[in-house]
């Protein structure tokens, strides 16, 4: 497929994968990317895989060295082994403007999700903020990790919303953090499903996670991706 | 580095939009109502009002979510449990909007349904 593989040591990628991410078949993810994404760019594609056996990190970086976001074809995923659990960072996924909404995304996400489940991954992380991502990822089940970021959105909402609407979102905020003072799973979906929160969340920027070990959250996400 | 050209990190919003293109807004609202009530942030009436969903529209969702639990009972218990669920969705309206005769009728039906469902559930668990 033309990937350049680089590493910090002499261990082969196969050995690294078997030891660090057993049952993760990255070839299947890469094949899905090739089948669905490669046709969307006229520019040559740069394909890199980097792994570090000490930090237990695997990076897939597939991009067309874009000039701007409208011409960008980028798929970047990082797999981390933290203690005994696996977390995947959805670092970037962008298709060129002309190819968005054409059905190329679902097959790649389906294959990815299957591999995440196979290798027993615990979380998918996403930085929700890119071009309205703050609203979209909130709506579909990604939960906010960082209380400070939630507070920033709350402060913005205080300025934008009328008092009656603000009380509603504040009640969710207070309810959650009273029950979970150090909570790292704020239910952004409860904010996003309120009509008046769309403009507030569209410009928001926060770090989210999907807990793959939470049966309800996983089933919901899976059902959406396979629909 | 090409990533310097992007303002933020993360999967693009268009990816999410495509991924969830077949999910209706109303589904998300139903789930939010269910979760916000379960977590104690709102009463059912408050949640329905906040998410702008009518009782009658929420009813099929509530019944479908309860279906898995009902399955373990025989049809007689299922019928009474379903009636209890229906009435619980309309609880606020029964207490605040119904005329007094209808309110009394609904309260009576609710009590009969709950008592019957509980009795039969008890009997089933005694047998089990």
Interface residues (C-beta under 8 A of the other chain):
Chain A: X63 X65 X66 X67 X68 X69 X72 X74 X90 X91 X92 X93 X94 X95 X100 X101 X102 X103 X104 X105 X106 X109 X126 X127 X128 X129 X130 X131 X132 X133 X135 X136 X137 X139 X140 X168 X171 X172 X175 X176 X179 X187 X189 X190 X192 X193 X194 X195 X205 X220 X224 X225 X227
Chain B: X2 X3 X5 X6 X7 X8 X9 X10 X11 X12 X13 X14 X15 X16 X17 X18 X19 X20 X21 X22 X23 X25 X28 X29 X31 X32 X35 X36 X39 X40 X41 X42 X50 X51 X52
